[in-house]
Amino acid sequence: MPISAQSAETLALNALGWLVGNEELLPVFLGSTGTSEQDLRDRASEPELLGSVLEFLMLDDSWVVAFCDANSVPYELPGQARAVLSGEADVHWT
């Protein structure tokens, strides 16, 4: 069952909070996206930023597992939330 847009945004906000609290990964995220800490504060509610947080999280299975375990959510939920936030525009079937 697909998750709602509101649930996707809530999960992404939780992922953002988890990322901000991770002293090792936060600088990697900021460096790889060109996002500043001020951008995080100013744009935290924007679906584009939230989608980029989930996309970054999904770059490494161990990050997904760590986030999901810390938040007691199923491992597939970040991917589902990312698809909802992007409108599934980045899904390619070929």
PDB file of N, CA, C and O in Angstrom:
ATOM      1  N   MET A   1       0.856  -1.180   0.000  1.00  0.00           N
ATOM      2  CA  MET A   1       0.000   0.000   0.000  1.00  0.00           C
ATOM      3  C   MET A   1       0.896   1.235   0.000  1.00  0.00           C
ATOM      4  O   MET A   1       1.765   1.369   0.861  1.00  0.00           O
ATOM      5  N   PRO A   2       0.691   2.141  -0.963  1.00  0.00           N
ATOM      6  CA  PRO A   2       1.512   3.351  -1.031  1.00  0.00           C
ATOM      7  C   PRO A   2       1.271   4.252   0.180  1.00  0.00           C
ATOM      8  O   PRO A   2       0.196   4.251   0.779  1.00  0.00           O
ATOM      9  N   ILE A   3       2.285   5.005   0.514  1.00  0.00           N
ATOM     10  CA  ILE A   3       2.129   5.925   1.633  1.00  0.00           C
ATOM     11  C   ILE A   3       1.630   7.272   1.122  1.00  0.00           C
ATOM     12  O   ILE A   3       1.792   7.596  -0.054  1.00  0.00           O
ATOM     13  N   SER A   4       1.035   8.039   1.994  1.00  0.00           N
ATOM     14  CA  SER A   4       0.493   9.351   1.621  1.00  0.00           C
ATOM     15  C   SER A   4       1.623  10.374   1.525  1.00  0.00           C
ATOM     16  O   SER A   4       2.726  10.155   2.027  1.00  0.00           O
ATOM     17  N   ALA A   5       1.327  11.482   0.874  1.00  0.00           N
ATOM     18  CA  ALA A   5       2.302  12.564   0.758  1.00  0.00           C
ATOM     19  C   ALA A   5       2.677  13.104   2.133  1.00  0.00           C
ATOM     20  O   ALA A   5       3.836  13.432   2.386  1.00  0.00           O
ATOM     21  N   GLN A   6       1.695  13.191   3.010  1.00  0.00           N
ATOM     22  CA  GLN A   6       1.962  13.684   4.364  1.00  0.00           C
ATOM     23  C   GLN A   6       2.885  12.727   5.113  1.00  0.00           C
ATOM     24  O   GLN A   6       3.805  13.169   5.801  1.00  0.00           O
ATOM     25  N   SER A   7       2.649  11.425   4.989  1.00  0.00           N
ATOM     26  CA  SER A   7       3.509  10.436   5.642  1.00  0.00           C
ATOM     27  C   SER A   7       4.913  10.470   5.057  1.00  0.00           C
ATOM     28  O   SER A   7       5.893  10.304   5.782  1.00  0.00           O
ATOM     29  N   ALA A   8       5.014  10.684   3.749  1.00  0.00           N
ATOM     30  CA  ALA A   8       6.325  10.771   3.095  1.00  0.00           C
ATOM     31  C   ALA A   8       7.097  11.978   3.609  1.00  0.00           C
ATOM     32  O   ALA A   8       8.293  11.884   3.883  1.00  0.00           O
ATOM     33  N   GLU A   9       6.420  13.101   3.738  1.00  0.00           N
ATOM     34  CA  GLU A   9       7.081  14.302   4.249  1.00  0.00           C
ATOM     35  C   GLU A   9       7.500  14.129   5.704  1.00  0.00           C
ATOM     36  O   GLU A   9       8.579  14.566   6.101  1.00  0.00           O
ATOM     37  N   THR A  10       6.650  13.495   6.491  1.00  0.00           N
ATOM     38  CA  THR A  10       6.986  13.254   7.898  1.00  0.00           C
ATOM     39  C   THR A  10       8.208  12.356   8.011  1.00  0.00           C
ATOM     40  O   THR A  10       9.106  12.622   8.809  1.00  0.00           O
ATOM     41  N   LEU A  11       8.245  11.292   7.214  1.00  0.00           N
ATOM     42  CA  LEU A  11       9.395  10.396   7.239  1.00  0.00           C
ATOM     43  C   LEU A  11      10.655  11.140   6.808  1.00  0.00           C
ATOM     44  O   LEU A  11      11.714  10.974   7.414  1.00  0.00           O
ATOM     45  N   ALA A  12      10.545  11.961   5.762  1.00  0.00           N
ATOM     46  CA  ALA A  12      11.707  12.713   5.286  1.00  0.00           C
ATOM     47  C   ALA A  12      12.190  13.721   6.333  1.00  0.00           C
ATOM     48  O   ALA A  12      13.394  13.923   6.487  1.00  0.00           O
ATOM     49  N   LEU A  13      11.269  14.344   7.042  1.00  0.00           N
ATOM     50  CA  LEU A  13      11.662  15.255   8.127  1.00  0.00           C
ATOM     51  C   LEU A  13      12.378  14.492   9.242  1.00  0.00           C
ATOM     52  O   LEU A  13      13.341  14.988   9.826  1.00  0.00           O
ATOM     53  N   ASN A  14      11.900  13.292   9.527  1.00  0.00           N
ATOM     54  CA  ASN A  14      12.584  12.453  10.515  1.00  0.00           C
ATOM     55  C   ASN A  14      13.981  12.087  10.032  1.00  0.00           C
ATOM     56  O   ASN A  14      14.933  12.072  10.812  1.00  0.00           O
ATOM     57  N   ALA A  15      14.095  11.793   8.735  1.00  0.00           N
ATOM     58  CA  ALA A  15      15.406  11.468   8.161  1.00  0.00           C
ATOM     59  C   ALA A  15      16.336  12.679   8.232  1.00  0.00           C
ATOM     60  O   ALA A  15      17.527  12.540   8.513  1.00  0.00           O
ATOM     61  N   LEU A  16      15.788  13.861   7.976  1.00  0.00           N
ATOM     62  CA  LEU A  16      16.584  15.080   8.080  1.00  0.00           C
ATOM     63  C   LEU A  16      17.082  15.273   9.514  1.00  0.00           C
ATOM     64  O   LEU A  16      18.252  15.588   9.730  1.00  0.00           O
ATOM     65  N   GLY A  17      16.199  15.084  10.484  1.00  0.00           N
ATOM     66  CA  GLY A  17      16.599  15.192  11.886  1.00  0.00           C
ATOM     67  C   GLY A  17      17.675  14.183  12.244  1.00  0.00           C
ATOM     68  O   GLY A  17      18.621  14.506  12.962  1.00  0.00           O
ATOM     69  N   TRP A  18      17.533  12.964  11.748  1.00  0.00           N
ATOM     70  CA  TRP A  18      18.533  11.918  11.992  1.00  0.00           C
ATOM     71  C   TRP A  18      19.865  12.305  11.356  1.00  0.00           C
ATOM     72  O   TRP A  18      20.925  12.128  11.956  1.00  0.00           O
ATOM     73  N   LEU A  19      19.800  12.828  10.149  1.00  0.00           N
ATOM     74  CA  LEU A  19      21.012  13.225   9.436  1.00  0.00           C
ATOM     75  C   LEU A  19      21.709  14.380  10.139  1.00  0.00           C
ATOM     76  O   LEU A  19      22.932  14.370  10.281  1.00  0.00           O
ATOM     77  N   VAL A  20      20.951  15.369  10.576  1.00  0.00           N
ATOM     78  CA  VAL A  20      21.534  16.513  11.276  1.00  0.00           C
ATOM     79  C   VAL A  20      22.219  16.064  12.568  1.00  0.00           C
ATOM     80  O   VAL A  20      23.227  16.645  12.971  1.00  0.00           O
ATOM     81  N   GLY A  21      21.681  15.045  13.208  1.00  0.00           N
ATOM     82  CA  GLY A  21      22.271  14.532  14.435  1.00  0.00           C
ATOM     83  C   GLY A  21      23.443  13.594  14.212  1.00  0.00           C
ATOM     84  O   GLY A  21      24.060  13.138  15.175  1.00  0.00           O
ATOM     85  N   ASN A  22      23.759  13.301  12.968  1.00  0.00           N
ATOM     86  CA  ASN A  22      24.845  12.386  12.643  1.00  0.00           C
ATOM     87  C   ASN A  22      26.070  13.202  12.234  1.00  0.00           C
ATOM     88  O   ASN A  22      26.147  13.708  11.115  1.00  0.00           O
ATOM     89  N   GLU A  23      27.017  13.320  13.147  1.00  0.00           N
ATOM     90  CA  GLU A  23      28.191  14.166  12.932  1.00  0.00           C
ATOM     91  C   GLU A  23      29.081  13.693  11.790  1.00  0.00           C
ATOM     92  O   GLU A  23      29.823  14.489  11.215  1.00  0.00           O
ATOM     93  N   GLU A  24      29.015  12.408  11.455  1.00  0.00           N
ATOM     94  CA  GLU A  24      29.835  11.886  10.364  1.00  0.00           C
ATOM     95  C   GLU A  24      29.171  12.107   9.003  1.00  0.00           C
ATOM     96  O   GLU A  24      29.843  12.473   8.039  1.00  0.00           O
ATOM     97  N   LEU A  25      27.864  11.890   8.921  1.00  0.00           N
ATOM     98  CA  LEU A  25      27.175  11.955   7.629  1.00  0.00           C
ATOM     99  C   LEU A  25      26.741  13.358   7.222  1.00  0.00           C
ATOM    100  O   LEU A  25      26.683  13.660   6.030  1.00  0.00           O
ATOM    101  N   LEU A  26      26.437  14.209   8.177  1.00  0.00           N
ATOM    102  CA  LEU A  26      25.952  15.545   7.829  1.00  0.00           C
ATOM    103  C   LEU A  26      26.940  16.287   6.931  1.00  0.00           C
ATOM    104  O   LEU A  26      26.519  16.842   5.916  1.00  0.00           O
ATOM    105  N   PRO A  27      28.234  16.324   7.256  1.00  0.00           N
ATOM    106  CA  PRO A  27      29.162  17.022   6.362  1.00  0.00           C
ATOM    107  C   PRO A  27      29.236  16.389   4.965  1.00  0.00           C
ATOM    108  O   PRO A  27      29.456  17.091   3.978  1.00  0.00           O
ATOM    109  N   VAL A  28      29.056  15.085   4.883  1.00  0.00           N
ATOM    110  CA  VAL A  28      29.061  14.408   3.586  1.00  0.00           C
ATOM    111  C   VAL A  28      27.852  14.863   2.776  1.00  0.00           C
ATOM    112  O   VAL A  28      27.977  15.167   1.590  1.00  0.00           O
ATOM    113  N   PHE A  29      26.693  14.911   3.407  1.00  0.00           N
ATOM    114  CA  PHE A  29      25.480  15.380   2.736  1.00  0.00           C
ATOM    115  C   PHE A  29      25.646  16.820   2.271  1.00  0.00           C
ATOM    116  O   PHE A  29      25.363  17.142   1.117  1.00  0.00           O
ATOM    117  N   LEU A  30      26.101  17.679   3.164  1.00  0.00           N
ATOM    118  CA  LEU A  30      26.254  19.092   2.812  1.00  0.00           C
ATOM    119  C   LEU A  30      27.244  19.260   1.660  1.00  0.00           C
ATOM    120  O   LEU A  30      27.000  20.032   0.733  1.00  0.00           O
ATOM    121  N   GLY A  31      28.343  18.546   1.724  1.00  0.00           N
ATOM    122  CA  GLY A  31      29.352  18.649   0.675  1.00  0.00           C
ATOM    123  C   GLY A  31      28.891  18.094  -0.659  1.00  0.00           C
ATOM    124  O   GLY A  31      29.189  18.662  -1.709  1.00  0.00           O
ATOM    125  N   SER A  32      28.170  16.994  -0.622  1.00  0.00           N
ATOM    126  CA  SER A  32      27.758  16.368  -1.883  1.00  0.00           C
ATOM    127  C   SER A  32      26.585  17.081  -2.539  1.00  0.00           C
ATOM    128  O   SER A  32      26.405  16.977  -3.753  1.00  0.00           O
ATOM    129  N   THR A  33      25.793  17.793  -1.771  1.00  0.00           N
ATOM    130  CA  THR A  33      24.637  18.486  -2.337  1.00  0.00           C
ATOM    131  C   THR A  33      24.854  19.982  -2.515  1.00  0.00           C
ATOM    132  O   THR A  33      24.086  20.642  -3.214  1.00  0.00           O
ATOM    133  N   GLY A  34      25.890  20.517  -1.889  1.00  0.00           N
ATOM    134  CA  GLY A  34      26.109  21.956  -1.939  1.00  0.00           C
ATOM    135  C   GLY A  34      25.141  22.729  -1.065  1.00  0.00           C
ATOM    136  O   GLY A  34      25.020  23.948  -1.179  1.00  0.00           O
ATOM    137  N   THR A  35      24.458  22.011  -0.197  1.00  0.00           N
ATOM    138  CA  THR A  35      23.492  22.618   0.718  1.00  0.00           C
ATOM    139  C   THR A  35      24.232  23.142   1.946  1.00  0.00           C
ATOM    140  O   THR A  35      25.169  22.505   2.426  1.00  0.00           O
ATOM    141  N   SER A  36      23.819  24.283   2.444  1.00  0.00           N
ATOM    142  CA  SER A  36      24.413  24.821   3.670  1.00  0.00           C
ATOM    143  C   SER A  36      23.497  24.498   4.853  1.00  0.00           C
ATOM    144  O   SER A  36      22.345  24.101   4.677  1.00  0.00           O
ATOM    145  N   GLU A  37      24.028  24.675   6.037  1.00  0.00           N
ATOM    146  CA  GLU A  37      23.202  24.460   7.226  1.00  0.00           C
ATOM    147  C   GLU A  37      22.040  25.452   7.250  1.00  0.00           C
ATOM    148  O   GLU A  37      20.948  25.119   7.710  1.00  0.00           O
ATOM    149  N   GLN A  38      22.272  26.663   6.759  1.00  0.00           N
ATOM    150  CA  GLN A  38      21.189  27.653   6.695  1.00  0.00           C
ATOM    151  C   GLN A  38      20.111  27.199   5.711  1.00  0.00           C
ATOM    152  O   GLN A  38      18.921  27.387   5.963  1.00  0.00           O
ATOM    153  N   ASP A  39      20.528  26.599   4.584  1.00  0.00           N
ATOM    154  CA  ASP A  39      19.557  26.059   3.631  1.00  0.00           C
ATOM    155  C   ASP A  39      18.674  25.013   4.302  1.00  0.00           C
ATOM    156  O   ASP A  39      17.465  24.973   4.077  1.00  0.00           O
ATOM    157  N   LEU A  40      19.285  24.170   5.124  1.00  0.00           N
ATOM    158  CA  LEU A  40      18.504  23.143   5.820  1.00  0.00           C
ATOM    159  C   LEU A  40      17.431  23.783   6.688  1.00  0.00           C
ATOM    160  O   LEU A  40      16.289  23.323   6.722  1.00  0.00           O
ATOM    161  N   ARG A  41      17.801  24.834   7.380  1.00  0.00           N
ATOM    162  CA  ARG A  41      16.830  25.510   8.243  1.00  0.00           C
ATOM    163  C   ARG A  41      15.741  26.199   7.413  1.00  0.00           C
ATOM    164  O   ARG A  41      14.556  26.121   7.736  1.00  0.00           O
ATOM    165  N   ASP A  42      16.160  26.864   6.354  1.00  0.00           N
ATOM    166  CA  ASP A  42      15.213  27.654   5.549  1.00  0.00           C
ATOM    167  C   ASP A  42      14.300  26.796   4.679  1.00  0.00           C
ATOM    168  O   ASP A  42      13.158  27.173   4.415  1.00  0.00           O
ATOM    169  N   ARG A  43      14.799  25.642   4.232  1.00  0.00           N
ATOM    170  CA  ARG A  43      14.066  24.856   3.230  1.00  0.00           C
ATOM    171  C   ARG A  43      13.592  23.502   3.746  1.00  0.00           C
ATOM    172  O   ARG A  43      13.221  22.637   2.953  1.00  0.00           O
ATOM    173  N   ALA A  44      13.599  23.307   5.042  1.00  0.00           N
ATOM    174  CA  ALA A  44      13.294  21.993   5.619  1.00  0.00           C
ATOM    175  C   ALA A  44      11.915  21.469   5.248  1.00  0.00           C
ATOM    176  O   ALA A  44      11.693  20.258   5.280  1.00  0.00           O
ATOM    177  N   SER A  45      11.002  22.331   4.905  1.00  0.00           N
ATOM    178  CA  SER A  45       9.651  21.862   4.573  1.00  0.00           C
ATOM    179  C   SER A  45       9.434  21.674   3.069  1.00  0.00           C
ATOM    180  O   SER A  45       8.356  21.254   2.649  1.00  0.00           O
ATOM    181  N   GLU A  46      10.442  21.979   2.261  1.00  0.00           N
ATOM    182  CA  GLU A  46      10.292  21.864   0.813  1.00  0.00           C
ATOM    183  C   GLU A  46      10.473  20.423   0.346  1.00  0.00           C
ATOM    184  O   GLU A  46      11.462  19.780   0.700  1.00  0.00           O
ATOM    185  N   PRO A  47       9.535  19.912  -0.440  1.00  0.00           N
ATOM    186  CA  PRO A  47       9.638  18.528  -0.924  1.00  0.00           C
ATOM    187  C   PRO A  47      10.938  18.235  -1.662  1.00  0.00           C
ATOM    188  O   PRO A  47      11.449  17.118  -1.577  1.00  0.00           O
ATOM    189  N   GLU A  48      11.486  19.213  -2.386  1.00  0.00           N
ATOM    190  CA  GLU A  48      12.738  18.986  -3.114  1.00  0.00           C
ATOM    191  C   GLU A  48      13.884  18.689  -2.157  1.00  0.00           C
ATOM    192  O   GLU A  48      14.661  17.762  -2.385  1.00  0.00           O
ATOM    193  N   LEU A  49      13.993  19.468  -1.091  1.00  0.00           N
ATOM    194  CA  LEU A  49      15.057  19.235  -0.118  1.00  0.00           C
ATOM    195  C   LEU A  49      14.826  17.910   0.595  1.00  0.00           C
ATOM    196  O   LEU A  49      15.758  17.127   0.782  1.00  0.00           O
ATOM    197  N   LEU A  50      13.586  17.663   0.991  1.00  0.00           N
ATOM    198  CA  LEU A  50      13.282  16.412   1.685  1.00  0.00           C
ATOM    199  C   LEU A  50      13.569  15.211   0.791  1.00  0.00           C
ATOM    200  O   LEU A  50      14.067  14.188   1.261  1.00  0.00           O
ATOM    201  N   GLY A  51      13.261  15.333  -0.482  1.00  0.00           N
ATOM    202  CA  GLY A  51      13.569  14.262  -1.423  1.00  0.00           C
ATOM    203  C   GLY A  51      15.059  14.029  -1.535  1.00  0.00           C
ATOM    204  O   GLY A  51      15.508  12.886  -1.629  1.00  0.00           O
ATOM    205  N   SER A  52      15.839  15.115  -1.526  1.00  0.00           N
ATOM    206  CA  SER A  52      17.289  14.953  -1.624  1.00  0.00           C
ATOM    207  C   SER A  52      17.855  14.284  -0.374  1.00  0.00           C
ATOM    208  O   SER A  52      18.838  13.547  -0.454  1.00  0.00           O
ATOM    209  N   VAL A  53      17.245  14.535   0.764  1.00  0.00           N
ATOM    210  CA  VAL A  53      17.678  13.863   2.000  1.00  0.00           C
ATOM    211  C   VAL A  53      17.453  12.354   1.865  1.00  0.00           C
ATOM    212  O   VAL A  53      18.332  11.556   2.187  1.00  0.00           O
ATOM    213  N   LEU A  54      16.278  11.979   1.389  1.00  0.00           N
ATOM    214  CA  LEU A  54      15.989  10.545   1.231  1.00  0.00           C
ATOM    215  C   LEU A  54      16.851   9.917   0.147  1.00  0.00           C
ATOM    216  O   LEU A  54      17.305   8.781   0.287  1.00  0.00           O
ATOM    217  N   GLU A  55      17.074  10.649  -0.921  1.00  0.00           N
ATOM    218  CA  GLU A  55      17.927  10.128  -1.992  1.00  0.00           C
ATOM    219  C   GLU A  55      19.341   9.895  -1.474  1.00  0.00           C
ATOM    220  O   GLU A  55      19.951   8.868  -1.772  1.00  0.00           O
ATOM    221  N   PHE A  56      19.863  10.836  -0.707  1.00  0.00           N
ATOM    222  CA  PHE A  56      21.186  10.680  -0.109  1.00  0.00           C
ATOM    223  C   PHE A  56      21.212   9.478   0.828  1.00  0.00           C
ATOM    224  O   PHE A  56      22.134   8.664   0.777  1.00  0.00           O
ATOM    225  N   LEU A  57      20.219   9.371   1.665  1.00  0.00           N
ATOM    226  CA  LEU A  57      20.136   8.262   2.613  1.00  0.00           C
ATOM    227  C   LEU A  57      20.201   6.918   1.897  1.00  0.00           C
ATOM    228  O   LEU A  57      20.830   5.976   2.379  1.00  0.00           O
ATOM    229  N   MET A  58      19.546   6.839   0.747  1.00  0.00           N
ATOM    230  CA  MET A  58      19.459   5.569   0.026  1.00  0.00           C
ATOM    231  C   MET A  58      20.715   5.238  -0.779  1.00  0.00           C
ATOM    232  O   MET A  58      20.768   4.206  -1.447  1.00  0.00           O
ATOM    233  N   LEU A  59      21.724   6.105  -0.720  1.00  0.00           N
ATOM    234  CA  LEU A  59      22.981   5.803  -1.404  1.00  0.00           C
ATOM    235  C   LEU A  59      23.731   4.642  -0.766  1.00  0.00           C
ATOM    236  O   LEU A  59      24.559   3.997  -1.408  1.00  0.00           O
ATOM    237  N   ASP A  60      23.436   4.384   0.494  1.00  0.00           N
ATOM    238  CA  ASP A  60      24.166   3.331   1.211  1.00  0.00           C
ATOM    239  C   ASP A  60      23.185   2.535   2.070  1.00  0.00           C
ATOM    240  O   ASP A  60      22.478   3.089   2.912  1.00  0.00           O
ATOM    241  N   ASP A  61      23.161   1.231   1.837  1.00  0.00           N
ATOM    242  CA  ASP A  61      22.235   0.374   2.594  1.00  0.00           C
ATOM    243  C   ASP A  61      22.439   0.486   4.099  1.00  0.00           C
ATOM    244  O   ASP A  61      21.477   0.415   4.864  1.00  0.00           O
ATOM    245  N   SER A  62      23.680   0.659   4.526  1.00  0.00           N
ATOM    246  CA  SER A  62      23.925   0.738   5.973  1.00  0.00           C
ATOM    247  C   SER A  62      23.306   1.996   6.566  1.00  0.00           C
ATOM    248  O   SER A  62      22.903   1.997   7.729  1.00  0.00           O
ATOM    249  N   TRP A  63      23.227   3.072   5.776  1.00  0.00           N
ATOM    250  CA  TRP A  63      22.580   4.292   6.259  1.00  0.00           C
ATOM    251  C   TRP A  63      21.081   4.079   6.383  1.00  0.00           C
ATOM    252  O   TRP A  63      20.461   4.532   7.345  1.00  0.00           O
ATOM    253  N   VAL A  64      20.505   3.394   5.414  1.00  0.00           N
ATOM    254  CA  VAL A  64      19.071   3.096   5.455  1.00  0.00           C
ATOM    255  C   VAL A  64      18.758   2.255   6.679  1.00  0.00           C
ATOM    256  O   VAL A  64      17.814   2.538   7.418  1.00  0.00           O
ATOM    257  N   VAL A  65      19.553   1.226   6.883  1.00  0.00           N
ATOM    258  CA  VAL A  65      19.337   0.333   8.031  1.00  0.00           C
ATOM    259  C   VAL A  65      19.473   1.110   9.335  1.00  0.00           C
ATOM    260  O   VAL A  65      18.644   0.963  10.233  1.00  0.00           O
ATOM    261  N   ALA A  66      20.509   1.934   9.444  1.00  0.00           N
ATOM    262  CA  ALA A  66      20.715   2.703  10.680  1.00  0.00           C
ATOM    263  C   ALA A  66      19.547   3.649  10.938  1.00  0.00           C
ATOM    264  O   ALA A  66      19.051   3.731  12.062  1.00  0.00           O
ATOM    265  N   PHE A  67      19.105   4.365   9.903  1.00  0.00           N
ATOM    266  CA  PHE A  67      17.972   5.274  10.071  1.00  0.00           C
ATOM    267  C   PHE A  67      16.706   4.515  10.443  1.00  0.00           C
ATOM    268  O   PHE A  67      16.012   4.878  11.392  1.00  0.00           O
ATOM    269  N   CYS A  68      16.412   3.467   9.695  1.00  0.00           N
ATOM    270  CA  CYS A  68      15.177   2.714   9.930  1.00  0.00           C
ATOM    271  C   CYS A  68      15.175   2.054  11.309  1.00  0.00           C
ATOM    272  O   CYS A  68      14.158   2.060  12.003  1.00  0.00           O
ATOM    273  N   ASP A  69      16.303   1.491  11.697  1.00  0.00           N
ATOM    274  CA  ASP A  69      16.389   0.876  13.022  1.00  0.00           C
ATOM    275  C   ASP A  69      16.204   1.915  14.123  1.00  0.00           C
ATOM    276  O   ASP A  69      15.527   1.654  15.117  1.00  0.00           O
ATOM    277  N   ALA A  70      16.805   3.095  13.948  1.00  0.00           N
ATOM    278  CA  ALA A  70      16.696   4.153  14.953  1.00  0.00           C
ATOM    279  C   ALA A  70      15.277   4.703  15.056  1.00  0.00           C
ATOM    280  O   ALA A  70      14.885   5.231  16.097  1.00  0.00           O
ATOM    281  N   ASN A  71      14.505   4.578  13.967  1.00  0.00           N
ATOM    282  CA  ASN A  71      13.157   5.143  13.939  1.00  0.00           C
ATOM    283  C   ASN A  71      12.054   4.099  13.868  1.00  0.00           C
ATOM    284  O   ASN A  71      10.879   4.434  13.718  1.00  0.00           O
ATOM    285  N   SER A  72      12.438   2.833  13.975  1.00  0.00           N
ATOM    286  CA  SER A  72      11.486   1.717  13.959  1.00  0.00           C
ATOM    287  C   SER A  72      10.540   1.773  12.757  1.00  0.00           C
ATOM    288  O   SER A  72       9.321   1.674  12.900  1.00  0.00           O
ATOM    289  N   VAL A  73      11.132   1.933  11.570  1.00  0.00           N
ATOM    290  CA  VAL A  73      10.339   1.930  10.342  1.00  0.00           C
ATOM    291  C   VAL A  73      10.859   0.838   9.413  1.00  0.00           C
ATOM    292  O   VAL A  73      12.038   0.490   9.477  1.00  0.00           O
ATOM    293  N   PRO A  74      10.007   0.296   8.555  1.00  0.00           N
ATOM    294  CA  PRO A  74      10.440  -0.735   7.610  1.00  0.00           C
ATOM    295  C   PRO A  74      11.500  -0.191   6.646  1.00  0.00           C
ATOM    296  O   PRO A  74      11.479   0.982   6.273  1.00  0.00           O
ATOM    297  N   TYR A  75      12.414  -1.063   6.256  1.00  0.00           N
ATOM    298  CA  TYR A  75      13.529  -0.655   5.403  1.00  0.00           C
ATOM    299  C   TYR A  75      13.100  -0.116   4.043  1.00  0.00           C
ATOM    300  O   TYR A  75      13.816   0.687   3.447  1.00  0.00           O
ATOM    301  N   GLU A  76      11.965  -0.537   3.554  1.00  0.00           N
ATOM    302  CA  GLU A  76      11.534  -0.084   2.232  1.00  0.00           C
ATOM    303  C   GLU A  76      10.843   1.285   2.269  1.00  0.00           C
ATOM    304  O   GLU A  76      10.612   1.883   1.217  1.00  0.00           O
ATOM    305  N   LEU A  77      10.517   1.779   3.438  1.00  0.00           N
ATOM    306  CA  LEU A  77       9.757   3.027   3.550  1.00  0.00           C
ATOM    307  C   LEU A  77      10.483   4.264   3.005  1.00  0.00           C
ATOM    308  O   LEU A  77       9.835   5.088   2.360  1.00  0.00           O
ATOM    309  N   PRO A  78      11.795   4.439   3.230  1.00  0.00           N
ATOM    310  CA  PRO A  78      12.444   5.623   2.635  1.00  0.00           C
ATOM    311  C   PRO A  78      12.334   5.660   1.110  1.00  0.00           C
ATOM    312  O   PRO A  78      12.145   6.731   0.534  1.00  0.00           O
ATOM    313  N   GLY A  79      12.448   4.518   0.458  1.00  0.00           N
ATOM    314  CA  GLY A  79      12.307   4.470  -0.996  1.00  0.00           C
ATOM    315  C   GLY A  79      10.901   4.821  -1.438  1.00  0.00           C
ATOM    316  O   GLY A  79      10.710   5.527  -2.427  1.00  0.00           O
ATOM    317  N   GLN A  80       9.924   4.330  -0.707  1.00  0.00           N
ATOM    318  CA  GLN A  80       8.536   4.652  -1.029  1.00  0.00           C
ATOM    319  C   GLN A  80       8.276   6.145  -0.831  1.00  0.00           C
ATOM    320  O   GLN A  80       7.607   6.782  -1.645  1.00  0.00           O
ATOM    321  N   ALA A  81       8.805   6.689   0.248  1.00  0.00           N
ATOM    322  CA  ALA A  81       8.618   8.112   0.525  1.00  0.00           C
ATOM    323  C   ALA A  81       9.291   8.954  -0.546  1.00  0.00           C
ATOM    324  O   ALA A  81       8.739   9.965  -0.979  1.00  0.00           O
ATOM    325  N   ARG A  82      10.475   8.549  -0.976  1.00  0.00           N
ATOM    326  CA  ARG A  82      11.187   9.288  -2.027  1.00  0.00           C
ATOM    327  C   ARG A  82      10.366   9.298  -3.322  1.00  0.00           C
ATOM    328  O   ARG A  82      10.281  10.320  -4.002  1.00  0.00           O
ATOM    329  N   ALA A  83       9.773   8.169  -3.649  1.00  0.00           N
ATOM    330  CA  ALA A  83       8.951   8.086  -4.858  1.00  0.00           C
ATOM    331  C   ALA A  83       7.746   9.013  -4.757  1.00  0.00           C
ATOM    332  O   ALA A  83       7.381   9.658  -5.740  1.00  0.00           O
ATOM    333  N   VAL A  84       7.132   9.087  -3.600  1.00  0.00           N
ATOM    334  CA  VAL A  84       5.972   9.966  -3.412  1.00  0.00           C
ATOM    335  C   VAL A  84       6.394  11.426  -3.525  1.00  0.00           C
ATOM    336  O   VAL A  84       5.716  12.215  -4.184  1.00  0.00           O
ATOM    337  N   LEU A  85       7.505  11.796  -2.891  1.00  0.00           N
ATOM    338  CA  LEU A  85       7.948  13.186  -2.915  1.00  0.00           C
ATOM    339  C   LEU A  85       8.370  13.634  -4.314  1.00  0.00           C
ATOM    340  O   LEU A  85       8.217  14.803  -4.669  1.00  0.00           O
ATOM    341  N   SER A  86       8.897  12.710  -5.095  1.00  0.00           N
ATOM    342  CA  SER A  86       9.330  13.066  -6.452  1.00  0.00           C
ATOM    343  C   SER A  86       8.207  12.957  -7.458  1.00  0.00           C
ATOM    344  O   SER A  86       8.375  13.329  -8.619  1.00  0.00           O
ATOM    345  N   GLY A  87       7.061  12.452  -7.029  1.00  0.00           N
ATOM    346  CA  GLY A  87       5.976  12.216  -7.964  1.00  0.00           C
ATOM    347  C   GLY A  87       6.304  11.061  -8.882  1.00  0.00           C
ATOM    348  O   GLY A  87       5.714  10.910  -9.952  1.00  0.00           O
ATOM    349  N   GLU A  88       7.247  10.252  -8.455  1.00  0.00           N
ATOM    350  CA  GLU A  88       7.747   9.108  -9.220  1.00  0.00           C
ATOM    351  C   GLU A  88       8.294   9.537 -10.568  1.00  0.00           C
ATOM    352  O   GLU A  88       8.343   8.738 -11.503  1.00  0.00           O
ATOM    353  N   ALA A  89       8.709  10.803 -10.678  1.00  0.00           N
ATOM    354  CA  ALA A  89       9.248  11.314 -11.941  1.00  0.00           C
ATOM    355  C   ALA A  89      10.574  10.668 -12.313  1.00  0.00           C
ATOM    356  O   ALA A  89      10.934  10.630 -13.490  1.00  0.00           O
ATOM    357  N   ASP A  90      11.302  10.161 -11.326  1.00  0.00           N
ATOM    358  CA  ASP A  90      12.614   9.608 -11.623  1.00  0.00           C
ATOM    359  C   ASP A  90      12.595   8.088 -11.798  1.00  0.00           C
ATOM    360  O   ASP A  90      13.653   7.459 -11.801  1.00  0.00           O
ATOM    361  N   VAL A  91      11.431   7.502 -11.940  1.00  0.00           N
ATOM    362  CA  VAL A  91      11.339   6.062 -12.147  1.00  0.00           C
ATOM    363  C   VAL A  91      11.542   5.772 -13.623  1.00  0.00           C
ATOM    364  O   VAL A  91      10.854   6.338 -14.473  1.00  0.00           O
ATOM    365  N   HIS A  92      12.485   4.893 -13.929  1.00  0.00           N
ATOM    366  CA  HIS A  92      12.773   4.502 -15.305  1.00  0.00           C
ATOM    367  C   HIS A  92      12.583   2.988 -15.415  1.00  0.00           C
ATOM    368  O   HIS A  92      13.127   2.229 -14.614  1.00  0.00           O
ATOM    369  N   TRP A  93      11.824   2.566 -16.390  1.00  0.00           N
ATOM    370  CA  TRP A  93      11.510   1.143 -16.521  1.00  0.00           C
ATOM    371  C   TRP A  93      12.358   0.458 -17.579  1.00  0.00           C
ATOM    372  O   TRP A  93      12.155  -0.727 -17.843  1.00  0.00           O
ATOM    373  N   THR A  94      13.287   1.151 -18.186  1.00  0.00           N
ATOM    374  CA  THR A  94      14.114   0.514 -19.213  1.00  0.00           C
ATOM    375  C   THR A  94      15.532   0.366 -18.743  1.00  0.00           C
ATOM    376  O   THR A  94      16.375  -0.150 -19.476  1.00  0.00           O
TER     377      THR A  94
END
